[in-house]
Amino acid sequence: MATLAIPAAMAGMGGWAFGTMGATIGWAIGSMITQEDTEVAMPSIGDLRLQTSQYGVMIPLVAGKQRMAGNIIWTTDKVAHQVTQRSGGKGGFSGGVETTVTTYSVSMAITICSGPILGITRMWSDGTIVADANSGQKKSPGKIYLGNDSQTPDPTMQAHEGAGNVPSYRGISYIVIEDFDLGASGRVPMFSFEVVKQDGF
């Protein structure tokens, strides 16, 4: 009842002093004073598992330039990030809507093909180009290993797994992406890569 009593009282005072327009303004001011905060929590995902990656899948051989799909071989748990935003509420009065949005990020390693390769010219995420070496405007979101015989274990993977617990994956080209933004859906996109290799396997 208090939520109606205060606007009604303000409308009465405004109407007594300024007529119909005063009553309208008084009601609006009274409504803002009694407006309660509203909290909205955006849904978060309950299952934090990544998309399926195949164990024991054959490593592709590449000659020339080809577009390849990757295979996830290592990943961290998804990390949740919550951001709270307030909207509404005017003139310093209480009220408005408080919205909490949860987004996710993950670090992962994706094998590409048998190495060594010369490089990766383009990279797609769900069909959208996220890296393009030809234009030089979009750089790779991760560290690329060409698959030569001298490559060493990735430091990001070692930081999570410990020194001595991460193989070098020599002879295999792969990419390690750190803290990739998955947005609010938490879904890991499908990655593909345009690989350049000398003729022959």
Buried (B, 14 or more C-beta within 10 A) or exposed (E): EEEEEBBBEBBBBBBEEEEEEBBBBBBBBBBBBBBEEEEEEEEBBEEEEBEEBEEEEEBBEBEEEBEBEBBBBBBBEBEEEEEEEEEEBEEEEEBBEBBEBBBBBBBBBBBBBBBBBEEBBBBBBEEEEBBBBEEEEBEBBBBBBBBEEEBEBBEBBBEBBEEEEBEBBBEBBBBBBBEBEBEBEBEBBEBBBBBBBEEEE
